[in-house]
Amino acid sequence: MASYSLASPAYLKIWFHAAKYPHRPVNGVLLGKESEGTVQILDAVPLLHHWTSLSPMMEIGLELVCLEYYTG
């Protein structure tokens, strides 16, 4: 079983975003890497507040995350 480590900036993004929209579900992506059996979550990217399932808007958000983090 893997262990997880959550970086402070990622935790704060999750917490503050959820606090800003307490009446809505928040959907997003956690970004990180695996090192020596530990998954290190380094960043969080909040995407949507309205649709929590796979939708065209979610696909666009995921594509933008891929473009920013994997080609930049």
N, C-alpha and C positions, 0 to 999 in steps of 0.2 A: 504494500500500500504506500502510495506516495505521500510525502508531506508537502505542505504549502506554506509559502511566505508571501505576505502582502505588504508591498512598499507603502510608506505613509502617503505619498501623493495620490496613489491609486485609491487607497482607502478614503481619503478626504474627498476625492471626486465623487465616489460612490455615495458617501454619506451626505454631502452637501446637495448633490443633485436629487437624491431621494427626499431630503428635507425641503427642498424648494417645491417639489411636486408631491406632497403627502397624499393627495387624493387620487393620484394616478399611478398605474404601474410604470416602471422605468425599465427600458430594454437597452442593452448595450453590450460591449465587448470588453473582455479582459485580455490584456496583452502581456506576454512574458516569455520566459524561457525555462528549460529544464536543465538542471545542473546537479550531478551527483545524487539523483533520486529525489531532489527537491524541486518543486515547481515554484519559480519566483515570478509573482505577478507584479509587473513593473508599472503598468499604466492601465487606465480604464477610459473607455470612450463611450459616453452615453449617446444613444442614438434616437430613440423614440419615446413618446409618452402616451400615444393614442393606441397604436396597434402593437400588440404583443406577440402576434404570430408572424409567420413568414409572409410578407406582403411585398408588393413592388417597392414601397418606400423603404422597407427593411433591406431589400436587396441593393438598393441604391446606396444606403448608408454603409453596408458591408463593403461594397465596391470602393467607396471613398476611403474607408479605413485601409483596405488593401493597397490602394494607390499611394496613400500617404506613408504608410509604415513599411511597405515591402518593395517599393520602387524608388522611394525618396532617399 
